[in-house]
Amino acid sequence: MNIFKNGMRAIGRIRIGVRMVAGFGIVVALSVVLGAFSLTSSSKLASLTENLFEGPYKISSGLSGATENALRIQIGMQQSLMAAGEHEVTEVDERVKGFRDALSASLVEVEAAYQGDKTALTNILTTVKSMEAKHTKLFDLLRTGQFGDGELMMIGNPDNKYYGANLEQNELGILGRLEADLFKGLSGLSKEANATAQEFMLGTEETSTSTMILLLALTGIVTCVGFVVSSVVTVSITYPLSQVQKDMECLSNGESDFEVSGVERRDEVGVMAQSVLIFQQNAVEMERLQAGAKQSAEQAERRRQEVMDHVSIFERQVKDVAEQLTGASGDVTQGSDTMTELSGSSREIAGQMSVSIRDAAANVAEAASAAEEMSASIQEINSQVDSSARLTKNAVSQAEDARGVMEELSNKAAAIDGVLSIIREIADQTNLLALNATIEAARAGDAGRGFAVVAHEVKELAEQSAKAAGEIGTQIADVQHGVAATAKAIEEIGGIIHEVDTSTEAIGGSVQAQGAATGQISESMQMADARTSSVLTEITKVVEAMEATQNSSGALRNAAEGVLNQSGSLRQNVDDFTAKLSETG
């Protein structure tokens, strides 16, 4: 079985067309060999037959004809001796001449075909010529009537010792001996020719028999080889085709776990087997793809569920962020309102302080102008000093109130800054959630495109929130700088007012001693006037800082309202996104 498979595998490396041509070529070659052998054998037999007919058979036939003509000549001579009249002798003479010519012609043919020693044949020809001369003489004698009845008995009797007394009788005896020699020579040549022909026939028969046997044997060999070659070619085609048919039936029945036969072949069956192998691989690949598609569908379903879970989490987180943004925006709005109110209060207080300081400056100016008249109007100076003391105390109280307002404003600004930090953290967290949502949308493929768009919008809102928070932080920083400058100015004003208060108290405590120190009082009033002008300048700066703080509070309120609107838009976008994603899922 292995030898058969190996043989089929070896033959399978040859293409079917080449195989059939080779098998047909072998059969044709063997047929040509058989035909050539048959033709050679036929030519040989024909040559032998021709040699037989041109040699021994022709010699034997010629000798038979010569013997027959010799007998006719002998009979003719006997008839000539019994002929009556010259005319009848002449007719016999003509017939004898014809027989003699035929005898000579036969002997010439025999001589031409004879391949052996021609001595006997030459002797026969010489005898024939001698007989011709004797015939001429005898027929001349017969025409003249010189033969008697007694002489007739010598014809055909060569052993007769009696030749007669005349010449004619001797010629008859010589003719009889010549005839005897002729028959003897012809008989010997005929026996030799028959023997040669017999041998030649035997040789020809043996050659014909051996040729026929070889021809039959070669025919049998050619037939067997042709049958074997045709069988091998047929089996080499039908067997692998049957295997390919079985493999195709397996494929048609849905089977794919089998080994395709004939793939290694290089002929047309190998091409068919490779096609079957491709079908098998496609079937296996189709099964794998179906399994993969089922697994992908399951994974897609799990992924969709995970995306929906992430979306739910993202929705909650974004809503929480939006709520925190809303709350923080409300706090910022409330804080900005408070800052605005505090800024307004601080501005009013600063205005009152400015008025008081202007009054104090007027009083100090009046005190300075009246210092020269102090000795004459001490009571009026004392009254003015008391008034200045009250105003100074009032200014100190108002400065303390303004400083408290500035501290509260600074605390509110710090609280707003904390809220802005929360907003920035929420914006960063929202941005991170948007990034995660974008990644999940990319993983979800086509199903996550809408999710990716909404995630991008959420990311932009988060970036806008962070930007707005940054702008608010910048404005809060400006407010804090303004508040710090205002607090510092108020502190300086408080110190100045405290000094004014101390001076006023000193003036009040030494009113009685001012008479002798009018010049010193005048200088003190001039100093108080200068310091009052300085305080007035600082109060003006405080008013300007309060106006800047109020403007910053307005900008902060607008920014907080923008953040609030953006948080509402963010919540609406998240709701739309989750609704679209639910419809897509």
MARBAKE-568606 format. One line per field, with one value per residue (C-alpha): residue number from 1; y, x, z. Coordinates in Angstrom, 3 decimals, padded with zeros to 6 digits. Layout:
% residues N
pos	NUM  ...
c2	Y  ...
c1	X  ...
c3	Z  ...
END
This chain:
% residues 585
pos	1  2  3  4  5  6  7  8  9  10  11  12  13  14  15  16  17  18  19  20  21  22  23  24  25  26  27  28  29  30  31  32  33  34  35  36  37  38  39  40  41  42  43  44  45  46  47  48  49  50  51  52  53  54  55  56  57  58  59  60  61  62  63  64  65  66  67  68  69  70  71  72  73  74  75  76  77  78  79  80  81  82  83  84  85  86  87  88  89  90  91  92  93  94  95  96  97  98  99  100  101  102  103  104  105  106  107  108  109  110  111  112  113  114  115  116  117  118  119  120  121  122  123  124  125  126  127  128  129  130  131  132  133  134  135  136  137  138  139  140  141  142  143  144  145  146  147  148  149  150  151  152  153  154  155  156  157  158  159  160  161  162  163  164  165  166  167  168  169  170  171  172  173  174  175  176  177  178  179  180  181  182  183  184  185  186  187  188  189  190  191  192  193  194  195  196  197  198  199  200  201  202  203  204  205  206  207  208  209  210  211  212  213  214  215  216  217  218  219  220  221  222  223  224  225  226  227  228  229  230  231  232  233  234  235  236  237  238  239  240  241  242  243  244  245  246  247  248  249  250  251  252  253  254  255  256  257  258  259  260  261  262  263  264  265  266  267  268  269  270  271  272  273  274  275  276  277  278  279  280  281  282  283  284  285  286  287  288  289  290  291  292  293  294  295  296  297  298  299  300  301  302  303  304  305  306  307  308  309  310  311  312  313  314  315  316  317  318  319  320  321  322  323  324  325  326  327  328  329  330  331  332  333  334  335  336  337  338  339  340  341  342  343  344  345  346  347  348  349  350  351  352  353  354  355  356  357  358  359  360  361  362  363  364  365  366  367  368  369  370  371  372  373  374  375  376  377  378  379  380  381  382  383  384  385  386  387  388  389  390  391  392  393  394  395  396  397  398  399  400  401  402  403  404  405  406  407  408  409  410  411  412  413  414  415  416  417  418  419  420  421  422  423  424  425  426  427  428  429  430  431  432  433  434  435  436  437  438  439  440  441  442  443  444  445  446  447  448  449  450  451  452  453  454  455  456  457  458  459  460  461  462  463  464  465  466  467  468  469  470  471  472  473  474  475  476  477  478  479  480  481  482  483  484  485  486  487  488  489  490  491  492  493  494  495  496  497  498  499  500  501  502  503  504  505  506  507  508  509  510  511  512  513  514  515  516  517  518  519  520  521  522  523  524  525  526  527  528  529  530  531  532  533  534  535  536  537  538  539  540  541  542  543  544  545  546  547  548  549  550  551  552  553  554  555  556  557  558  559  560  561  562  563  564  565  566  567  568  569  570  571  572  573  574  575  576  577  578  579  580  581  582  583  584  585
c2	000.000  002.364  001.494  002.306  005.640  006.510  005.631  007.733  010.585  010.329  010.243  013.129  015.385  015.098  017.010  014.989  016.228  015.303  011.980  011.128  012.250  010.172  007.103  007.574  008.119  004.867  002.957  004.610  003.914  000.271  000.133  001.666  -000.907  -003.649  -002.247  -001.904  -005.441  -006.672  -004.741  -006.061  -009.592  -009.250  -007.848  -010.684  -013.277  -011.560  -011.597  -015.268  -016.015  -014.008  -015.802  -019.070  -018.210  -016.659  -019.461  -023.085  -022.772  -021.139  -023.701  -026.568  -025.106  -024.538  -028.086  -029.426  -027.447  -028.598  -032.237  -031.835  -030.285  -033.047  -035.633  -033.753  -033.673  -037.445  -038.007  -035.684  -037.583  -040.835  -039.201  -037.974  -041.516  -042.677  -039.716  -040.360  -037.899  -034.962  -032.544  -034.393  -034.713  -030.960  -030.338  -032.639  -030.921  -027.547  -028.907  -030.412  -027.122  -025.355  -027.888  -027.593  -023.803  -024.032  -026.495  -024.110  -021.180  -023.172  -024.147  -020.507  -019.491  -022.279  -021.173  -017.594  -018.667  -021.378  -020.284  -023.543  -025.483  -025.086  -027.913  -030.297  -027.523  -026.654  -030.315  -030.363  -027.273  -028.853  -032.012  -029.933  -028.293  -031.683  -032.966  -029.998  -030.964  -034.582  -033.546  -031.539  -034.443  -036.930  -034.804  -034.332  -038.146  -038.537  -036.111  -038.175  -041.467  -043.204  -044.949  -048.461  -050.316  -052.047  -048.815  -047.473  -049.891  -048.134  -044.855  -044.416  -047.397  -046.027  -049.327  -051.055  -052.160  -052.332  -049.095  -050.282  -050.226  -046.700  -043.247  -042.538  -045.514  -044.257  -040.790  -042.330  -044.185  -041.022  -039.132  -041.828  -041.566  -037.744  -037.997  -040.422  -038.056  -035.168  -036.965  -038.122  -034.615  -033.072  -035.712  -035.066  -031.301  -031.715  -033.846  -031.306  -028.395  -030.160  -030.852  -027.241  -026.020  -028.332  -027.020  -023.473  -024.101  -025.564  -022.543  -020.183  -022.033  -021.909  -018.223  -017.588  -019.571  -017.801  -014.455  -015.200  -016.263  -013.098  -011.022  -012.605  -012.202  -008.582  -007.998  -009.480  -007.347  -004.208  -005.058  -005.700  -002.596  -000.525  -001.954  -001.291  002.233  003.048  001.516  003.479  006.707  006.033  005.120  008.084  010.307  008.562  007.674  011.211  012.552  010.187  011.455  015.061  014.136  012.665  015.838  017.984  015.831  016.368  020.130  020.027  018.157  020.959  019.066  020.988  018.967  016.642  016.466  017.370  014.727  015.523  019.047  018.182  017.063  019.243  018.253  019.466  017.250  019.039  022.356  021.025  019.758  023.175  024.745  022.315  023.252  026.923  026.086  024.189  027.096  029.474  027.228  027.118  030.873  031.327  029.270  031.262  034.536  033.424  032.501  035.753  037.707  036.084  036.811  040.359  040.826  039.610  041.839  044.751  044.152  044.033  047.109  048.879  047.988  049.215  052.406  052.869  052.302  054.803  057.167  056.841  057.471  060.313  061.755  061.661  063.119  065.865  066.669  066.813  069.059  071.179  071.364  072.295  074.877  076.201  076.352  077.833  080.314  081.238  081.654  083.748  085.813  086.260  087.045  089.529  091.157  091.297  092.761  095.297  096.246  096.343  098.378  100.776  100.961  101.485  104.191  105.918  105.604  106.915  109.815  110.550  110.310  112.708  115.148  114.785  115.222  118.267  119.597  118.752  120.471  123.513  123.462  123.078  125.970  128.011  126.996  128.010  131.346  131.829  130.824  134.367  135.446  132.672  134.934  136.977  134.150  131.132  130.057  129.918  127.916  125.519  125.046  124.416  121.999  120.089  120.009  118.801  116.154  114.910  114.923  113.152  110.497  110.146  109.794  107.210  105.273  105.506  104.438  101.413  100.624  100.982  098.729  096.111  096.400  095.940  092.877  091.428  092.291  090.569  087.493  087.447  087.737  084.850  082.820  083.643  082.564  079.251  078.864  079.578  076.863  074.467  075.596  075.010  071.567  070.778  072.012  069.852  066.873  067.552  067.780  064.446  062.887  064.235  062.706  059.338  059.636  060.335  057.225  055.094  056.505  055.582  052.059  051.829  052.564  053.701  053.351  055.967  058.741  060.744  060.157  061.516  064.698  065.375  064.548  067.114  069.718  068.879  069.270  072.692  073.751  072.568  074.543  077.618  077.155  076.898  079.982  081.929  080.805  081.985  085.382  085.603  084.656  087.434  089.919  088.612  089.079  092.675  093.125  091.663  094.003  096.939  095.825  095.446  098.929  100.330  098.588  099.959  103.452  103.190  101.981  104.976  107.217  105.652  106.343  109.904  110.390  108.828  111.320  114.106  112.828  112.780  116.292  117.449  115.967  117.630  120.888  120.378  119.501  122.518  125.123  127.112  126.894  127.990  131.561  131.453  129.099  130.602  130.202  126.524  126.089  127.809  125.376  122.460  123.726  124.071  120.487  119.309  121.123  119.352  115.971  116.591  117.294  114.041  112.174  113.767  112.539  109.011  109.071  110.012  106.971  104.813  106.099  105.259  101.762  101.303  102.254  099.696  097.096  097.803  097.500  094.204  092.947  093.715  091.837  088.969  088.853  088.782  085.982  084.047  084.445  083.179  080.147  079.571  079.727  077.405  074.920  074.942  074.398  071.626  069.912  070.249  068.845  065.915  065.205  065.371  063.163  060.486  060.573  060.136  057.408  055.598  055.804  054.523  051.667
c1	000.000  002.851  004.514  001.251  000.909  004.542  004.118  000.965  002.768  005.699  003.374  001.416  004.401  003.715  000.820  -002.097  -001.616  002.071  001.166  -001.389  000.939  003.736  001.478  000.180  003.770  004.880  002.034  002.753  006.476  005.778  003.347  005.992  008.502  005.948  005.163  008.838  009.474  006.483  007.629  011.164  009.887  007.560  010.387  012.610  009.954  009.266  012.979  013.195  010.131  011.545  014.854  012.928  011.042  014.045  016.377  015.460  011.828  012.762  015.505  013.190  010.449  012.903  014.252  010.693  009.918  013.166  012.387  008.898  010.240  012.875  010.076  008.141  011.270  011.669  008.013  008.331  011.318  009.367  006.456  008.844  010.055  006.447  005.374  004.051  005.236  007.495  004.846  004.120  007.894  008.234  005.402  007.048  010.362  008.754  007.232  010.573  012.291  009.737  010.262  013.988  013.829  011.633  014.112  016.964  015.037  014.295  017.926  018.969  016.622  018.015  021.516  020.703  019.188  021.658  024.269  026.240  028.626  027.343  029.392  026.450  024.254  026.895  027.065  023.294  023.402  026.157  024.058  021.077  023.156  024.488  020.919  019.937  022.590  021.467  017.814  018.650  020.412  017.721  014.875  016.854  017.162  013.457  012.487  014.572  013.048  016.349  015.184  013.815  011.626  014.576  016.321  013.302  013.857  017.064  015.261  015.203  017.431  020.817  022.041  021.600  024.978  023.812  024.225  023.633  025.920  025.169  025.730  022.086  021.864  024.898  023.335  020.243  022.332  024.224  020.925  019.615  022.660  022.392  018.774  019.739  022.476  020.008  017.444  020.120  021.553  018.110  017.187  020.336  019.845  016.180  017.032  019.652  017.261  014.476  016.800  017.945  014.376  013.359  016.129  015.276  011.611  012.518  014.690  011.994  009.399  011.614  012.268  008.573  007.691  010.299  009.269  005.626  006.485  008.536  005.802  003.166  005.417  006.150  002.452  001.674  004.363  003.108  -000.451  000.554  002.714  -000.036  -002.566  -000.240  000.572  -003.078  -004.056  -001.373  -002.351  -006.038  -005.508  -003.143  -006.021  -009.105  -007.667  -006.614  -009.800  -011.802  -009.849  -010.541  -014.217  -014.336  -012.731  -015.261  -018.116  -016.729  -016.719  -020.259  -021.338  -019.911  -016.838  -013.557  -011.375  -009.691  -006.484  -006.827  -005.260  -003.068  -001.993  001.643  000.827  001.999  -000.640  -004.186  -005.440  -002.955  -004.447  -007.933  -006.669  -005.164  -008.506  -010.212  -007.574  -008.413  -012.115  -011.271  -009.197  -012.018  -014.485  -012.223  -011.731  -015.486  -016.074  -013.394  -014.903  -018.365  -017.012  -015.044  -018.123  -020.150  -017.407  -017.072  -020.823  -020.668  -017.668  -019.430  -022.487  -020.299  -018.439  -021.737  -022.909  -019.613  -019.937  -023.490  -022.220  -019.420  -021.919  -024.125  -021.146  -020.013  -023.539  -023.665  -020.187  -020.845  -024.167  -022.385  -019.780  -022.539  -024.272  -020.970  -020.399  -023.906  -023.364  -019.930  -021.261  -024.012  -021.441  -019.298  -022.330  -023.291  -019.672  -019.460  -022.697  -021.255  -018.038  -020.069  -022.007  -018.820  -017.125  -020.071  -019.987  -016.254  -016.669  -019.320  -017.138  -014.185  -016.356  -017.412  -013.797  -012.896  -015.550  -014.436  -010.841  -011.722  -013.579  -010.618  -008.348  -010.591  -010.591  -006.850  -006.557  -008.826  -006.818  -003.655  -005.133  -006.416  -003.204  -002.034  -005.173  -005.020  -004.256  -007.375  -009.771  -008.654  -012.223  -012.897  -009.712  -010.681  -014.040  -012.441  -010.014  -012.893  -014.625  -011.445  -011.074  -014.579  -014.055  -010.748  -012.270  -015.062  -012.490  -010.601  -013.835  -014.671  -011.123  -011.501  -014.816  -013.223  -010.358  -012.894  -014.725  -011.414  -010.597  -014.052  -013.612  -010.200  -011.737  -014.519  -011.944  -009.980  -013.207  -013.934  -010.400  -011.068  -014.286  -012.340  -009.839  -012.773  -014.057  -010.636  -010.435  -013.935  -012.962  -009.820  -011.857  -014.423  -011.627  -010.236  -013.699  -014.105  -010.728  -011.806  -015.089  -013.193  -011.038  -014.107  -015.817  -012.771  -012.883  -016.609  -015.963  -018.938  -021.274  -019.274  -019.111  -021.951  -020.427  -017.102  -018.789  -020.523  -017.313  -015.511  -018.199  -017.904  -014.140  -014.558  -017.023  -014.548  -011.782  -014.049  -014.912  -011.240  -010.507  -013.348  -012.164  -008.662  -010.023  -012.058  -008.955  -007.032  -009.777  -009.937  -006.181  -006.635  -009.360  -007.097  -004.294  -006.748  -008.077  -004.534  -003.649  -006.854  -006.200  -002.680  -003.937  -006.618  -003.992  -001.841  -004.883  -005.614  -002.078  -002.309  -005.693  -004.322  -001.502  -004.030  -006.050  -002.948  -002.095  -005.618  -005.557  -002.246  -003.744  -006.733  -004.512  -002.357  -004.865  -004.021  -000.316  -000.756  -000.581  003.162  003.701  001.645  004.438  004.742  000.974  001.126  003.792  001.743  -001.294  000.722  001.985  -001.561  -002.674  000.028  -000.825  -004.489  -003.765  -001.797  -004.694  -007.050  -004.804  -004.755  -008.511  -008.842  -006.721  -008.950  -012.014  -010.390  -009.482  -013.080  -014.312  -011.876  -013.036  -016.653  -015.864  -013.991  -016.964  -019.195  -016.834  -016.700  -020.491  -020.628  -018.019  -019.954  -023.146  -021.200  -020.008  -023.567  -024.879  -022.101  -022.882  -026.515  -025.406  -023.109  -025.983  -028.203  -025.451  -024.906  -028.649  -028.770  -025.685  -027.054  -030.393  -028.676  -026.438  -029.449  -031.182  -028.015  -027.598
c3	000.000  000.815  -002.482  -004.271  -002.437  -003.055  -006.705  -006.945  -005.169  -007.596  -010.595  -009.073  -009.636  -013.383  -014.890  -016.256  -019.823  -019.755  -018.153  -020.827  -023.598  -022.054  -021.749  -025.263  -026.420  -024.781  -026.419  -029.766  -029.397  -028.609  -031.517  -033.748  -032.509  -033.111  -036.564  -037.393  -036.239  -038.235  -041.270  -040.892  -040.423  -043.396  -045.482  -044.370  -045.168  -048.477  -049.223  -048.301  -050.412  -053.277  -052.930  -052.856  -056.028  -057.714  -056.625  -055.879  -056.972  -060.252  -060.826  -059.957  -062.129  -064.992  -064.700  -064.637  -067.773  -069.370  -068.521  -069.925  -073.120  -073.344  -073.154  -075.822  -077.980  -077.529  -078.378  -081.357  -082.648  -082.354  -084.197  -086.906  -087.558  -087.983  -090.081  -093.596  -096.079  -096.165  -095.068  -091.847  -091.156  -091.566  -089.080  -086.565  -087.191  -086.391  -083.209  -082.120  -082.810  -080.605  -077.837  -078.216  -078.061  -074.958  -073.476  -074.206  -072.710  -069.540  -069.255  -069.731  -066.862  -064.725  -065.557  -064.581  -061.249  -060.455  -057.876  -057.503  -059.710  -063.294  -064.849  -065.054  -066.440  -069.040  -070.058  -070.459  -072.655  -074.727  -075.038  -076.192  -078.847  -079.966  -080.076  -082.237  -084.800  -084.753  -085.138  -088.209  -089.818  -088.850  -090.236  -093.435  -093.709  -092.942  -095.653  -098.158  -096.852  -096.158  -092.850  -092.883  -090.394  -088.802  -088.050  -086.169  -083.351  -082.386  -081.433  -077.755  -077.116  -076.276  -074.976  -078.376  -079.571  -083.032  -084.902  -088.405  -091.299  -092.463  -091.074  -090.296  -088.036  -086.101  -085.793  -084.299  -081.787  -080.877  -080.555  -078.272  -076.033  -076.066  -074.975  -072.241  -071.064  -071.158  -069.017  -066.642  -066.270  -065.858  -063.303  -061.286  -061.371  -060.470  -057.455  -056.386  -056.957  -055.055  -052.152  -052.122  -052.366  -049.541  -047.342  -048.273  -047.511  -044.156  -043.364  -044.527  -042.468  -039.388  -039.937  -040.451  -037.331  -035.160  -036.607  -035.874  -032.339  -031.763  -033.334  -031.091  -028.054  -028.909  -029.537  -026.134  -024.503  -026.239  -025.236  -021.609  -021.425  -023.041  -020.581  -017.636  -018.827  -019.501  -016.148  -014.305  -016.058  -015.421  -011.761  -011.287  -012.397  -011.004  -007.576  -006.549  -008.126  -005.915  -002.880  -003.883  -004.385  -000.852  000.540  -001.332  000.009  003.516  002.893  001.502  004.650  006.799  007.959  008.093  010.460  007.968  005.966  002.291  000.052  -002.949  -001.938  -002.615  -006.163  -009.040  -011.578  -012.167  -009.326  -007.062  -008.197  -007.375  -004.005  -003.274  -004.174  -001.775  000.832  000.285  000.698  003.889  005.200  004.285  006.107  009.177  008.921  008.561  011.702  013.488  012.280  013.369  016.786  016.854  015.770  018.520  021.039  019.686  020.011  023.603  024.284  022.574  024.747  027.861  026.658  025.981  029.452  030.875  028.848  030.109  033.665  033.086  031.549  034.610  036.854  034.606  034.620  038.408  038.696  036.156  037.793  041.142  039.562  038.050  041.433  043.043  040.306  040.854  044.614  044.211  041.682  044.106  046.848  044.545  043.559  047.199  048.058  045.228  046.432  049.927  048.534  046.610  049.767  051.827  049.153  049.153  052.948  052.910  050.299  052.416  055.508  053.574  052.364  055.903  056.983  054.209  055.377  058.989  058.043  055.959  058.981  061.167  058.706  058.764  062.508  062.630  060.218  062.342  065.396  063.654  062.681  066.115  067.782  067.460  069.170  071.792  074.571  073.873  073.061  075.163  075.698  072.013  071.475  074.238  072.616  069.248  070.854  072.394  069.044  067.375  070.041  069.372  065.654  066.051  068.231  065.733  062.935  064.987  065.499  061.812  060.892  063.145  061.480  058.047  059.090  060.260  056.974  055.106  057.201  056.482  052.809  052.826  054.473  051.865  049.086  050.636  050.836  047.206  046.340  048.107  046.151  042.972  043.979  044.334  040.921  039.356  041.005  039.728  036.248  036.325  037.505  034.778  032.211  033.476  033.309  029.762  028.853  030.318  028.459  025.211  025.780  026.510  023.410  021.311  022.725  021.972  018.281  016.196  019.162  021.094  018.475  020.005  023.407  022.116  020.794  024.120  026.003  023.827  024.638  028.347  028.085  026.434  029.169  031.808  030.124  029.934  033.615  034.505  032.379  034.003  037.435  036.502  035.448  038.642  040.623  038.896  039.733  043.313  043.549  042.340  044.947  047.642  046.587  046.705  050.089  051.426  050.139  051.647  054.968  055.002  054.198  056.900  059.339  058.469  058.780  062.166  063.278  062.057  063.675  066.830  066.736  066.098  069.034  071.211  070.088  070.686  074.170  074.778  073.584  075.843  078.808  078.378  077.335  080.423  079.594  076.002  076.710  077.130  074.249  071.469  068.974  069.820  069.408  066.054  064.894  066.203  064.316  061.162  061.610  062.256  059.134  057.070  058.543  057.981  054.329  054.196  055.772  053.281  050.450  051.864  052.327  048.654  047.768  049.984  048.146  044.812  046.131  047.276  043.809  042.242  044.754  043.866  040.145  040.795  042.778  039.785  037.455  039.954  040.012  036.198  036.127  038.763  036.737  033.646  035.608  036.794  033.219  032.030  034.804  033.681  030.066  031.268  033.066  029.956  027.665  030.004  030.021  026.196  025.932  028.249  026.416  023.006  024.362  025.816  022.435  020.702  023.182
END
